């Protein structure tokens, strides 16, 4: 899924072009008003593609000011899924996901958090929140709820 949580109206055609380029096919999104941020629009778009398409899509949208988005790529046989979140203030965050979409923190990242925190439980809590992308979730959550009743466009691969 691609969730564009908020985008300035003038940026919308550019987002469609960039997404289409990453997906290697033309796309047209159904944009609706984003009630949380006056003057911005939002859209949801279901995509299908080979492994790595989520990373290409997230990268294609990265760097535009005032753009909030999420890209999810489902896990497959023998492969992890992925989740990319972007906000203007925080930049981009990536996490691996399991088959039901839960963020998976790799063992080395947990060990690093434990080493950094030492015996300080508050520091360990901070490190784990960082590893989970909690700041991105917190910022995007209000935008997610604003679009709970939105229609989703399904795109099916042919071939």
Residue, then its C-alpha position, 0 to 999 in steps of 0.5 A: x500500500x501507498x498512503x499519502x497522508x498529506x500533500x500540497x495540491x500542487x505536488x499531487x501530479x508530481x507524486x503520481x508521476x514519481x510513483x508511476x515511474x517507480x511502479x513502471x506503469x502510469x498511475x492516477x490517484x483519487x485525491x481527497x481533502x486531508x481534514x487535519x491539514x487545511x489545503x492538503x490532500x491525501x490518497x491511498x493506493x494498492x500496488x503490486x510488484x516484485x520485491x524491492x518495489x516498496x523501496x523504489x516507491x519510498x525513495x521516489x517520494x523522498x525529499x519533497x517538503x510538506x509530504x507525509x507518506x507510508x509505503x508497505x510491502x508485504x512479506x513473502x515466502x522467504x522474504x521479510x516485508x517492509x514499512x517506510x514512513x516519511x514526515x517533513x520533520x523526521x525524514x524517512x524511517x524503514x523497518x522490516x515487517x513480518x507476515x502480519x505487518x508487525x515491525x520486526x527489530x533485528x537481534x543486532x539492533x536490540x543488542x545495540x539498544x541494550x549496550x547503549x542503555x546499559x542499566x538505564x531502563x529509560x534509555x533502553x525504552x528510548x532506544x526501543x522506541x527509536x527502533x520501532x519508529x515510534x516518533x514517525x507513528x506518533x506524527x502520522x497517527x492523526x493523519x491516518x485516522x483522518x482517512x479511515x473511511x477513504x476508498x482504496x484503489x486496487x492495482x493488479x499486475x498482469x502477466 
